Amino acid sequence: MLIRYFLLVVFCITGSKLFAQEREPNAYLIFDLNVDSAYVQFGLNNPSVIKVASNDTIHVKNGFYHLTLSYPTSEDYYTTQNVLRGSANTITHDFDLSDNNINLRKPNIAVNLIMSGNVLVASDRNTKIYLNDKFMGKEFATFRITKPTNKLSFKNSNFHTHSRSVSESKKFQLIEHYFKSKKRPGLLLTVVPGYYQLKSKSYIKGGVIVTGIITSFALSIKYQNEYKIKKNEFDVRRNLYLTVTDEWRAQRLGLLMQKEAKALSDENTRRQIAFWSLIGFTAYDYLDKIITYKSLPKTNRIDLTIKIEPYFKKYVQLGAKIKL
């Protein structure tokens, strides 16, 4: 009985050593790249990422590997490698360096790692950024989100707090929110003639525009209706003139037609003046708004590129440009 127990203990100890040895690194991965260093992601579901230099050798255990090679200015490269026990395996890849842009909106493992997160948020100056009511930064913040849904808030003392939802994503997310100036008009102020001027306390200018538009619009309708009535009367008289055979009546109708033609011409002139007055007041209203809008202060945005450059200092020094 004691012998059996002794053999069982010896077997367990020996087996555990063999199992431990089996899980220890027993092969090599060698990376041959056309850049000084790059990032390598191991696995797909629960990936781990390490930074490797060209011709680096990594000691790994045998097995089947899913590998993704990443460099900030190039598309990620996916490959697989079956690593046998005691083997040395060379992974060779030349990144496409023709496009020298670091594009934050395209999937790139290296960009995510360098930015230390999967979300970059930017807003106006003096705007505080919160994630799920936790302060993340002022004007600019980069962080990692792991929850399916999150609340992102922008707080600025000059504006109402703005909140939006943001979801976890495998892609790097660039989120920008800029508050509009309080003085900048909304749709109603822009569309309604004279309303913006009155709202801005330019009462004389607003009064002239509103009065001019209402008056010219009313006169346009009035003169248009009168023109139609006189035009119908003139047409009836003309048709009668064309059909009459009596010379005396024809002469009389001709004189009446001359008077009616003069009245019709005067009515048409009044109609045209009223119509073009309406166009003029409306054009003046919108021209005044355009000039005023251009003079309003612009949204106080930060220079996002300057904020991001320190993360990619090495690559920027090599000539790379950040593309938002």
Secondary structure, 3 states (H helix, E strand, C coil): CHHHHHHHHHHHHHHHHHHHHHHCCCEEEEEEECCCEEEEEECCCCCEEEEEECCCEEEECCEEEEEEEECCCCCCEEEEEEECCCCEEEEEECCCCCCCEEECCCCCHHHHHHCCCCEEEEEECCCEEEECCEEEEECEEEECCCCCEEEEEEECCCCCCEEEEEECCCCCEEEEECCCCCCCCCHHHHHCCCHHHHHCCCHHHHHHHHHHHHHHHHHHHHHHHHHHHHHHHHHHHHHHHHHCCCHHHHHHHHHHHHHHHHHHHHHHHHHHHHHHHHHHHHHHHHHHHHHHHHHCCCCCECCHHHHHHHHHHHHHHCCCEEEC
